[in-house]
Amino acid sequence: MKYRYLLIGCLCVICLAVMPAQAFTAKTLTITLDGNGNAQADMQYELSFTEQAAIFFHAADPATTLQSALQQNLNRPVTVQKADMSSADVVIDSFATLSANNGTTTMTTPAFSFASAQAAVKNQWYAPLISADFAPQATTITFPDGYKATYFEQIDIPSVSHQVS
């Protein structure tokens, strides 16, 4: 009987040792602009088992957290359409600014960063236990005419200007 408890205890220790310590991993961020400069943003991410459990038991609300963080970072109205354990769909009004000059229209997106989100996690009590990665593996901004600007593994996304046809 003692050996059974010892075996179960050892298995638990091994499981805890090999469990990933990564808390949040941003996979992709796709931003699609319409002709008025509004953006539909889709973020794909992975959550740790603990974070998934917190969402399942309603101890965490990713939609509210995401909306607050984006509005604070972008200074624009943000509507979270969906946020679950693997993705979030967001509408950002007036994300890009439009300027007309000599019959051509230029759309300019703001620079934005995930550094403040990463810093906020580092200030939490559980920070020593996790390693969050807020830099998306790929960030793609698509303009109405199909032009795409893509960035890889960048936590700071620069402003992008493009003349739309």
MDTraj code that builds the backbone (N, CA, C; nanometers):
import mdtraj as md
import numpy as np

residues = "MET LYS TYR ARG TYR LEU LEU ILE GLY CYS LEU CYS VAL ILE CYS LEU ALA VAL MET PRO ALA GLN ALA PHE THR ALA LYS THR LEU THR ILE THR LEU ASP GLY ASN GLY ASN ALA GLN ALA ASP MET GLN TYR GLU LEU SER PHE THR GLU GLN ALA ALA ILE PHE PHE HIS ALA ALA ASP PRO ALA THR THR LEU GLN SER ALA LEU GLN GLN ASN LEU ASN ARG PRO VAL THR VAL GLN LYS ALA ASP MET SER SER ALA ASP VAL VAL ILE ASP SER PHE ALA THR LEU SER ALA ASN ASN GLY THR THR THR MET THR THR PRO ALA PHE SER PHE ALA SER ALA GLN ALA ALA VAL LYS ASN GLN TRP TYR ALA PRO LEU ILE SER ALA ASP PHE ALA PRO GLN ALA THR THR ILE THR PHE PRO ASP GLY TYR LYS ALA THR TYR PHE GLU GLN ILE ASP ILE PRO SER VAL SER HIS GLN VAL SER".split()
xyz = np.array([
    [0.0829, -0.1187, 0.0000],
    [0.0000, 0.0000, 0.0000],
    [0.0876, 0.1256, 0.0000],
    [0.1970, 0.1234, 0.0814],
    [0.2862, 0.2384, 0.0865],
    [0.3518, 0.2627, -0.0491],
    [0.3803, 0.1533, -0.1189],
    [0.4452, 0.1670, -0.2481],
    [0.3510, 0.2314, -0.3500],
    [0.2246, 0.2043, -0.3375],
    [0.1249, 0.2636, -0.4283],
    [0.1242, 0.4155, -0.4106],
    [0.1224, 0.4628, -0.2839],
    [0.1247, 0.6079, -0.2581],
    [0.2561, 0.6694, -0.3056],
    [0.3651, 0.5969, -0.2867],
    [0.4947, 0.6455, -0.3332],
    [0.4958, 0.6567, -0.4853],
    [0.4428, 0.5568, -0.5526],
    [0.4363, 0.5581, -0.6984],
    [0.3480, 0.6733, -0.7471],
    [0.2316, 0.6917, -0.6860],
    [0.1419, 0.8016, -0.7248],
    [0.2099, 0.9359, -0.6994],
    [0.2769, 0.9488, -0.5860],
    [0.3485, 1.0725, -0.5545],
    [0.4584, 1.1019, -0.6559],
    [0.5331, 0.9996, -0.6930],
    [0.6396, 1.0172, -0.7922],
    [0.5826, 1.0571, -0.9276],
    [0.4723, 0.9939, -0.9671],
    [0.4079, 1.0294, -1.0937],
    [0.3600, 1.1742, -1.0926],
    [0.3057, 1.2191, -0.9810],
    [0.2616, 1.3592, -0.9691],
    [0.3789, 1.4551, -0.9830],
    [0.4900, 1.4233, -0.9168],
    [0.6084, 1.5083, -0.9249],
    [0.6613, 1.5127, -1.0682],
    [0.6643, 1.3994, -1.1347],
    [0.7110, 1.3942, -1.2736],
    [0.6188, 1.4756, -1.3632],
    [0.4888, 1.4613, -1.3447],
    [0.3926, 1.5376, -1.4256],
    [0.4113, 1.6879, -1.4061],
    [0.4293, 1.7303, -1.2822],
    [0.4498, 1.8726, -1.2557],
    [0.5813, 1.9215, -1.3148],
    [0.6810, 1.8356, -1.3155],
    [0.8117, 1.8752, -1.3681],
    [0.8096, 1.8917, -1.5192],
    [0.7288, 1.8125, -1.5883],
    [0.7277, 1.8205, -1.7341],
    [0.6147, 1.9073, -1.7884],
    [0.5264, 1.9568, -1.7029],
    [0.4198, 2.0457, -1.7495],
    [0.4813, 2.1754, -1.7997],
    [0.4284, 2.2287, -1.9080],
    [0.4847, 2.3539, -1.9584],
    [0.4599, 2.4675, -1.8606],
    [0.5605, 2.5531, -1.8457],
    [0.5479, 2.6685, -1.7573],
    [0.4993, 2.7910, -1.8343],
    [0.4890, 2.7785, -1.9652],
    [0.4429, 2.8889, -2.0481],
    [0.2993, 2.9224, -2.0129],
    [0.2712, 3.0473, -1.9880],
    [0.1363, 3.0864, -1.9490],
    [0.0534, 3.1248, -2.0699],
    [0.0998, 3.2175, -2.1476],
    [0.0267, 3.2681, -2.2617],
    [0.1248, 3.2768, -2.3767],
    [0.0898, 3.2173, -2.4892],
    [0.1743, 3.2238, -2.6077],
    [0.0914, 3.2770, -2.7229],
    [0.1274, 3.3944, -2.7729],
    [0.0590, 3.4527, -2.8886],
    [0.1080, 3.3803, -3.0134],
    [0.0158, 3.3266, -3.0896],
    [0.0515, 3.2546, -3.2123],
    [0.0469, 3.3487, -3.3325],
    [-0.0722, 3.3964, -3.3684],
    [-0.0859, 3.4853, -3.4830],
    [-0.1802, 3.5998, -3.4502],
    [-0.1552, 3.7113, -3.5139],
    [-0.2450, 3.8260, -3.5081],
    [-0.2689, 3.8693, -3.6521],
    [-0.3946, 3.8670, -3.6936],
    [-0.4320, 3.9075, -3.8285],
    [-0.5257, 4.0266, -3.8171],
    [-0.4854, 4.1387, -3.8774],
    [-0.5656, 4.2605, -3.8760],
    [-0.6079, 4.2891, -4.0193],
    [-0.7395, 4.2944, -4.0423],
    [-0.7937, 4.3208, -4.1754],
    [-0.8663, 4.4545, -4.1713],
    [-0.8220, 4.5467, -4.2566],
    [-0.8793, 4.6810, -4.2600],
    [-0.9903, 4.6905, -4.3648],
    [-1.0954, 4.7678, -4.3330],
    [-1.1964, 4.7970, -4.4341],
    [-1.1658, 4.9351, -4.4938],
    [-1.2433, 4.9778, -4.5899],
    [-1.2189, 5.1041, -4.6592],
    [-1.2313, 5.2274, -4.5730],
    [-1.2940, 5.2156, -4.4561],
    [-1.3102, 5.3297, -4.3652],
    [-1.2036, 5.3353, -4.2559],
    [-1.1121, 5.2390, -4.2559],
    [-1.0060, 5.2362, -4.1555],
    [-1.0391, 5.1537, -4.0327],
    [-1.1587, 5.0941, -4.0295],
    [-1.1940, 5.0056, -3.9186],
    [-1.1198, 4.8733, -3.9353],
    [-1.0932, 4.8069, -3.8239],
    [-1.0158, 4.6824, -3.8300],
    [-1.0906, 4.5672, -3.7651],
    [-1.0789, 4.4525, -3.8286],
    [-1.1230, 4.3261, -3.7714],
    [-0.9940, 4.2533, -3.7351],
    [-0.9730, 4.2297, -3.6060],
    [-0.8496, 4.1654, -3.5608],
    [-0.8808, 4.0272, -3.5061],
    [-0.8003, 3.9303, -3.5455],
    [-0.8152, 3.7927, -3.4993],
    [-0.6819, 3.7506, -3.4396],
    [-0.6831, 3.7163, -3.3119],
    [-0.5617, 3.6705, -3.2450],
    [-0.5781, 3.5245, -3.2041],
    [-0.4822, 3.4437, -3.2414],
    [-0.4768, 3.3035, -3.2028],
    [-0.3688, 3.2899, -3.0964],
    [-0.3985, 3.2178, -2.9890],
    [-0.3038, 3.2035, -2.8794],
    [-0.3234, 3.0700, -2.8100],
    [-0.2277, 3.0385, -2.7227],
    [-0.2367, 2.9186, -2.6397],
    [-0.2338, 2.9621, -2.4940],
    [-0.3133, 2.8950, -2.4125],
    [-0.3163, 2.9203, -2.2687],
    [-0.2675, 2.7970, -2.1952],
    [-0.2120, 2.8191, -2.0779],
    [-0.1699, 2.7070, -1.9954],
    [-0.2937, 2.6375, -1.9388],
    [-0.2734, 2.5198, -1.8843],
    [-0.3830, 2.4443, -1.8236],
    [-0.4493, 2.5247, -1.7121],
    [-0.3685, 2.5927, -1.6320],
    [-0.4213, 2.6719, -1.5199],
    [-0.5093, 2.7850, -1.5703],
    [-0.4653, 2.8538, -1.6753],
    [-0.5456, 2.9636, -1.7307],
    [-0.6750, 2.9112, -1.7932],
    [-0.6660, 2.7975, -1.8606],
    [-0.7869, 2.7383, -1.9165],
    [-0.8866, 2.7051, -1.8060],
    [-0.8367, 2.6523, -1.6957],
    [-0.9245, 2.6196, -1.5829],
    [-0.9869, 2.7455, -1.5245],
    [-0.9096, 2.8530, -1.5137],
    [-0.9624, 2.9787, -1.4600],
    [-1.0751, 3.0324, -1.5477],
    [-1.0592, 3.0216, -1.6789],
    [-1.1645, 3.0671, -1.7703],
    [-1.2861, 2.9766, -1.7586],
    [-1.2621, 2.8452, -1.7517],
    [-1.3723, 2.7504, -1.7421],
    [-1.4560, 2.7755, -1.6170],
    [-1.3898, 2.8048, -1.5070],
    [-1.4615, 2.8285, -1.3813],
    [-1.4986, 2.9760, -1.3617],
    [-1.4835, 3.0542, -1.4691],
    [-1.5210, 3.1964, -1.4707],
    [-1.4429, 3.2799, -1.3690],
    [-1.3231, 3.2357, -1.3345],
    [-1.2378, 3.3145, -1.2457],
    [-1.1643, 3.4218, -1.3258],
    [-1.1575, 3.4039, -1.4580],
    [-1.0938, 3.5022, -1.5455],
    [-1.1867, 3.5290, -1.6628],
    [-1.1867, 3.6512, -1.7113],
    [-1.2707, 3.6897, -1.8241],
    [-1.1813, 3.7476, -1.9330],
    [-1.1389, 3.6656, -2.0302],
    [-1.0447, 3.7146, -2.1309],
    [-1.1020, 3.8269, -2.2163],
    [-1.2316, 3.8279, -2.2415],
    [-1.2920, 3.9320, -2.3256],
    [-1.2775, 4.0692, -2.2609],
    [-1.3091, 4.0803, -2.1338],
    [-1.2996, 4.2079, -2.0630],
    [-1.1546, 4.2530, -2.0496],
    [-1.0664, 4.1597, -2.0188],
    [-0.9241, 4.1915, -2.0055],
    [-0.8679, 4.2406, -2.1374],
    [-0.9013, 4.1710, -2.2456],
    [-0.8526, 4.2076, -2.3780],
    [-0.9062, 4.3442, -2.4198],
    [-1.0342, 4.3678, -2.4001],
    [-1.0953, 4.4949, -2.4375],
    [-1.0300, 4.6112, -2.3627],
    [-1.0112, 4.5954, -2.2343],
    [-0.9493, 4.6998, -2.1527],
    [-0.8063, 4.7285, -2.1983],
    [-0.7290, 4.6244, -2.2219],
    [-0.5898, 4.6414, -2.2630],
    [-0.5798, 4.7103, -2.3996],
    [-0.6640, 4.6699, -2.4941],
    [-0.6589, 4.7293, -2.6276],
    [-0.7035, 4.8752, -2.6255],
    [-0.8108, 4.9048, -2.5554],
    [-0.8586, 5.0430, -2.5498],
    [-0.7546, 5.1338, -2.4853],
    [-0.6872, 5.0844, -2.3830],
    [-0.5856, 5.1638, -2.3155],
    [-0.4646, 5.1850, -2.4066],
    [-0.4256, 5.0818, -2.4806],
    [-0.3076, 5.0884, -2.5660],
    [-0.3336, 5.1705, -2.6923],
    [-0.4525, 5.1559, -2.7524],
    [-0.4805, 5.2191, -2.8810],
    [-0.5571, 5.3507, -2.8710],
    [-0.6169, 5.3791, -2.7547],
    [-0.6997, 5.4984, -2.7377],
    [-0.8113, 5.5052, -2.8416],
    [-0.8737, 5.3891, -2.8662],
    [-0.9829, 5.3791, -2.9622],
    [-1.0894, 5.2859, -2.9056],
    [-1.2155, 5.3030, -2.9509],
    [-1.3192, 5.2080, -2.9080],
    [-1.2902, 5.0677, -2.9610],
    [-1.3086, 4.9695, -2.8772],
    [-1.2822, 4.8299, -2.9127],
    [-1.4032, 4.7459, -2.8733],
    [-1.4447, 4.6578, -2.9639],
    [-1.5535, 4.5657, -2.9352],
    [-1.5008, 4.4230, -2.9481],
    [-1.5066, 4.3474, -2.8401],
    [-1.4643, 4.2073, -2.8451],
    [-1.5852, 4.1250, -2.8871],
    [-1.5756, 4.0639, -3.0055],
    [-1.6852, 3.9812, -3.0554],
    [-1.6820, 3.8418, -2.9949],
    [-1.5595, 3.7906, -2.9734],
    [-1.5442, 3.6562, -2.9192],
    [-1.4071, 3.6450, -2.8551],
    [-1.4015, 3.5824, -2.7401],
    [-1.2730, 3.5510, -2.6765],
    [-1.2918, 3.4188, -2.6040],
    [-1.2127, 3.3210, -2.6417],
    [-1.2225, 3.1902, -2.5770],
    [-1.0836, 3.1396, -2.5432],
    [-1.0697, 3.0106, -2.5273],
    [-0.9430, 2.9544, -2.4796],
    [-0.8334, 2.9489, -2.5850],
    [-0.8660, 2.9825, -2.7110],
    [-0.7627, 2.9755, -2.8137],
    [-0.7600, 3.0936, -2.9092],
    [-0.8617, 3.1805, -2.9038],
    [-0.8623, 3.2923, -2.9971],
    [-0.9501, 3.4057, -2.9476],
    [-0.9308, 3.5203, -3.0117],
    [-1.0133, 3.6375, -2.9829],
    [-1.0380, 3.7116, -3.1137],
    [-1.1618, 3.7528, -3.1348],
    [-1.1997, 3.8337, -3.2505],
    [-1.2436, 3.9695, -3.1991],
    [-1.1829, 4.0744, -3.2542],
    [-1.2039, 4.2096, -3.2040],
    [-1.2280, 4.3048, -3.3204],
    [-1.3186, 4.4018, -3.3011],
    [-1.3394, 4.5092, -3.3969],
    [-1.2849, 4.6366, -3.3343],
    [-1.1999, 4.7066, -3.4103],
    [-1.1399, 4.8307, -3.3618],
    [-1.1831, 4.9420, -3.4565],
    [-1.2681, 5.0313, -3.4070],
    [-1.3164, 5.1425, -3.4881],
    [-1.2039, 5.2417, -3.5153],
    [-1.2007, 5.2930, -3.6386],
    [-1.1034, 5.3967, -3.6785],
    [-0.9603, 5.3577, -3.6432],
    [-0.9255, 5.2320, -3.6674],
    [-0.7901, 5.1842, -3.6381],
    [-0.6876, 5.2560, -3.7247],
    [-0.7156, 5.2642, -3.8539],
    [-0.6252, 5.3326, -3.9468],
    [-0.6799, 5.4711, -3.9786],
    [-0.5897, 5.5659, -3.9964],
    [-0.6319, 5.6991, -4.0390],
    [-0.6211, 5.7074, -4.1908],
    [-0.7116, 5.7837, -4.2508],
    [-0.7125, 5.8010, -4.3952],
    [-0.6776, 5.9453, -4.4287],
    [-0.5928, 5.9628, -4.5300],
    [-0.5612, 6.0968, -4.5781],
    [-0.5619, 6.0931, -4.7304],
    [-0.6228, 6.1971, -4.7898],
    [-0.6313, 6.2068, -4.9352],
    [-0.5395, 6.3179, -4.9832],
    [-0.4680, 6.2896, -5.0925],
    [-0.3775, 6.3880, -5.1501],
    [-0.3668, 6.3617, -5.2998],
    [-0.4028, 6.4601, -5.3792],
    [-0.3967, 6.4490, -5.5265],
    [-0.4685, 6.3254, -5.5782],
    [-0.5830, 6.2955, -5.5230],
    [-0.6640, 6.1842, -5.5719],
    [-0.6250, 6.0465, -5.5210],
    [-0.5225, 6.0391, -5.4389],
    [-0.4858, 5.9094, -5.3812],
    [-0.5150, 5.9109, -5.2307],
    [-0.5556, 5.7963, -5.1820],
    [-0.5850, 5.7829, -5.0397],
    [-0.4770, 5.6977, -4.9745],
    [-0.4252, 5.7470, -4.8629],
    [-0.3244, 5.6730, -4.7870],
    [-0.3851, 5.6319, -4.6535],
    [-0.3714, 5.5043, -4.6215],
    [-0.4146, 5.4524, -4.4916],
    [-0.2900, 5.4325, -4.4060],
    [-0.2999, 5.4772, -4.2804],
    [-0.1879, 5.4632, -4.1883],
    [-0.2376, 5.3990, -4.0596],
    [-0.1758, 5.2874, -4.0241],
    [-0.2114, 5.2199, -3.8985],
    [-0.1220, 5.2736, -3.7879],
    [-0.1698, 5.2712, -3.6651],
    [-0.0854, 5.3175, -3.5553],
    [0.0183, 5.2112, -3.5176],
    [0.1273, 5.2577, -3.4613],
    [0.2213, 5.1637, -3.4008],
    [0.1570, 5.1157, -3.2711],
    [0.1785, 4.9907, -3.2362],
    [0.1264, 4.9393, -3.1100],
    [0.2216, 4.8343, -3.0562],
    [0.2066, 4.8083, -2.9268],
    [0.3001, 4.7206, -2.8595],
    [0.2285, 4.6307, -2.7602],
    [0.2830, 4.5123, -2.7437],
    [0.2343, 4.4189, -2.6422],
    [0.3239, 4.4221, -2.5188],
    [0.4207, 4.5135, -2.5169],
    [0.5166, 4.5194, -2.4066],
    [0.4481, 4.5506, -2.2740],
    [0.3466, 4.6371, -2.2761],
    [0.2797, 4.6710, -2.1502],
    [0.2042, 4.5505, -2.0941],
    [0.1469, 4.4689, -2.1807],
    [0.0784, 4.3473, -2.1348],
    [0.1792, 4.2509, -2.0739],
    [0.2934, 4.2379, -2.1385],
    [0.3971, 4.1484, -2.0861],
    [0.4498, 4.2011, -1.9527],
    [0.4658, 4.3325, -1.9413],
    [0.5133, 4.3912, -1.8157],
    [0.4104, 4.3731, -1.7044],
    [0.2819, 4.3839, -1.7394],
    [0.1768, 4.3670, -1.6386],
    [0.1795, 4.2272, -1.5789],
    [0.2057, 4.1279, -1.6619],
    [0.2137, 3.9902, -1.6120],
    [0.3335, 3.9750, -1.5181],
    [0.4430, 4.0414, -1.5501],
    [0.5631, 4.0309, -1.4657],
    [0.5417, 4.0898, -1.3266],
    [0.4408, 4.1750, -1.3114],
    [0.4117, 4.2351, -1.1811],
    [0.3145, 4.1523, -1.0976],
    [0.2670, 4.0420, -1.1501],
    [0.1736, 3.9572, -1.0768],
    [0.2485, 3.8665, -0.9795],
    [0.1794, 3.8197, -0.8767],
    [0.2401, 3.7337, -0.7754],
    [0.2897, 3.6018, -0.8330],
    [0.2252, 3.5572, -0.9401],
    [0.2611, 3.4281, -0.9989],
    [0.3683, 3.4409, -1.1073],
    [0.4200, 3.5596, -1.1296],
    [0.5172, 3.5836, -1.2364],
    [0.6385, 3.4898, -1.2329],
    [0.6946, 3.4577, -1.1161],
    [0.8109, 3.3678, -1.1169],
    [0.7779, 3.2261, -1.1657],
    [0.6515, 3.1920, -1.1675],
    [0.6115, 3.0559, -1.2040],
    [0.5846, 3.0390, -1.3534],
    [0.5736, 3.1504, -1.4261],
    [0.5338, 3.1409, -1.5673],
    [0.6284, 3.2206, -1.6564],
    [0.6122, 3.1985, -1.7841],
    [0.6868, 3.2735, -1.8847],
    [0.5922, 3.3042, -1.9993],
    [0.5339, 3.4232, -1.9976],
    [0.4380, 3.4620, -2.1001],
    [0.5101, 3.5197, -2.2214],
    [0.4601, 3.4874, -2.3398],
    [0.5176, 3.5370, -2.4651],
    [0.4080, 3.6094, -2.5417],
    [0.4076, 3.7417, -2.5358],
    [0.3040, 3.8219, -2.6000],
    [0.3399, 3.8624, -2.7421],
    [0.4604, 3.8336, -2.7877],
    [0.4994, 3.8663, -2.9250],
    [0.4425, 3.7598, -3.0180],
    [0.3455, 3.7974, -3.1034],
    [0.2890, 3.6967, -3.1950],
    [0.3972, 3.6391, -3.2869],
    [0.3848, 3.5115, -3.3152],
    [0.4793, 3.4499, -3.4077],
    [0.4703, 3.5163, -3.5446],
    [0.3482, 3.5572, -3.5837],
    [0.3281, 3.6311, -3.7083],
    [0.2152, 3.7317, -3.6885],
    [0.2414, 3.8559, -3.7283],
    [0.1393, 3.9612, -3.7273],
    [0.1228, 4.0064, -3.8712],
    [0.0002, 4.0010, -3.9230],
    [-0.0274, 4.0412, -4.0606],
    [-0.1335, 4.1491, -4.0617],
    [-0.1039, 4.2598, -4.1287],
    [-0.1992, 4.3688, -4.1473],
    [-0.2358, 4.3694, -4.2952],
    [-0.3666, 4.3513, -4.3251],
    [-0.4130, 4.3447, -4.4629],
    [-0.4979, 4.4674, -4.4940],
    [-0.4598, 4.5385, -4.5997],
    [-0.5313, 4.6579, -4.6426],
    [-0.6436, 4.6190, -4.7388],
    [-0.7403, 4.7100, -4.7617],
    [-0.8562, 4.6751, -4.8455],
    [-0.8214, 4.6290, -4.9875],
    [-0.7081, 4.6760, -5.0414],
    [-0.6700, 4.6361, -5.1772],
    [-0.5890, 4.5064, -5.1810],
    [-0.5705, 4.4428, -5.0658],
    [-0.4990, 4.3158, -5.0608],
    [-0.3531, 4.3269, -5.0189],
    [-0.2996, 4.4470, -5.0119],
    [-0.1610, 4.4646, -4.9680],
    [-0.1471, 4.4145, -4.8240],
    [-0.0366, 4.3432, -4.7972],
    [-0.0135, 4.2887, -4.6628],
    [0.1220, 4.3309, -4.6099],
    [0.1239, 4.3662, -4.4830],
    [0.2490, 4.3912, -4.4113],
    [0.2567, 4.2840, -4.3028],
    [0.3662, 4.2091, -4.3002],
    [0.3798, 4.0976, -4.2062],
    [0.5063, 4.1150, -4.1224],
    [0.4912, 4.0867, -3.9930],
    [0.6026, 4.0954, -3.8982],
    [0.6092, 3.9649, -3.8205],
    [0.7312, 3.9213, -3.7901],
    [0.7511, 3.7947, -3.7203],
    [0.8174, 3.8174, -3.5847],
    [0.7587, 3.7552, -3.4816],
    [0.8159, 3.7565, -3.3460],
    [0.8501, 3.8974, -3.2978],
    [0.7611, 3.9942, -3.3227],
    [0.7845, 4.1311, -3.2785],
    [0.6810, 4.1700, -3.1739],
    [0.7289, 4.2217, -3.0611],
    [0.6385, 4.2671, -2.9559],
    [0.5910, 4.4098, -2.9846],
    [0.6726, 4.4858, -3.0609],
    [0.6371, 4.6211, -3.1027],
    [0.6086, 4.6197, -3.2523],
    [0.4871, 4.6578, -3.2893],
    [0.4477, 4.6600, -3.4304],
    [0.4515, 4.8063, -3.4769],
    [0.5286, 4.8358, -3.5822],
    [0.5405, 4.9744, -3.6267],
    [0.4157, 5.0214, -3.7023],
    [0.4065, 5.1523, -3.7181],
    [0.3006, 5.2115, -3.7986],
    [0.3241, 5.1719, -3.9446],
    [0.2162, 5.1467, -4.0179],
    [0.2275, 5.1095, -4.1582],
    [0.1420, 5.2058, -4.2398],
    [0.2026, 5.2650, -4.3446],
    [0.1304, 5.3520, -4.4375],
    [0.1270, 5.2848, -4.5733],
    [0.0123, 5.2946, -4.6393],
    [-0.0025, 5.2328, -4.7713],
    [-0.1055, 5.3099, -4.8519],
    [-0.0712, 5.3380, -4.9786],
    [-0.1673, 5.4011, -5.0684],
    [-0.2610, 5.2946, -5.1205],
    [-0.3899, 5.3146, -5.0959],
    [-0.4877, 5.2171, -5.1440],
    [-0.5433, 5.2617, -5.2770],
    [-0.5704, 5.1643, -5.3642],
    [-0.6193, 5.1983, -5.4972],
    [-0.7683, 5.2156, -5.5012],
])
top = md.Topology()
chain = top.add_chain()
for i, resn in enumerate(residues, 1):
    res = top.add_residue(resn, chain, resSeq=i)
    for name in ("N", "CA", "C"):
        top.add_atom(name, md.element.get_by_symbol(name[0]), res)
traj = md.Trajectory(xyz[None], top)
